[in-house]
Amino acid sequence: MNCRILVVDDDDGIREVLKVMLKDYEVVEAADGYEAVKLYEVMKPDLVFMDIYMPKMDGVEATREILKKDPKAIIIGITAFAKSRKAEMLEAGAKDVIEKPFTRKILKEIIEKYILTTKR
């Protein structure tokens, strides 16, 4: 099953790790929230993994912007600071927030929960 995933993180290394972990899927990358909003409109991904702390536009604001354009967007927050901003990310409309570091198994479970079960 083809699944397009937008990975948003200002850290090149994190994006690279996510690409490797998500090698079974089509992965599109954005380095900040502003770029994520623009790419979302063009690429229409099935799922977004969104870092919370980023320059230009953080993940909370980017989540709000994407959901204004597509209320059905599935956005998963990713952060090393889940305790401090998890509630804010969920209030913005993210379906879930996972904490760094995460495993490939956790990413697969998220994809299974939010994408694969709804596309069958």
Summary of the structure (lengths in Angstrom):
residues: 120
radius of gyration: 12.7
end to end distance: 9.4
largest distance: 37.2
contacts: 385
relative contact order: 0.17
helix: 49%
strand: 20%
